[in-house]
């Protein structure tokens, strides 16, 4: 029975048109391992989001959260982009409100004193 490591190296040599050196093989193995870990993490996250969405659907006050989680499950990149934009807008709006409040307080203090 042939060695599986040798078969993988032969297949990689066929794909790349040449034999790969040990460093290249190690880099390819590391890249493959990282891709597997990333895919596994995404599956775990997706499973948790599905469970949380199900729980939120059972409780009517949490339906908006369920809608948001469903959108995140269906359109992950787009939802994250919109979330970032909303966060930036909220921070900017909050900063503007704080500046407005400070200016109102200063104006009242100037009128009083």
Secondary structure, DSSP 8 states (H G I E B T S, - for coil): ---HHHHHHHHHHHHHTS---HHHHHHHHHHHHHHHHHHHHHHHHHHHHHHHHHHHHHSGGGHHHHHHHHHHHH-HHHHHHHHHHHHHHHHHHHHHHHHHHHHHHHHHHHHH-
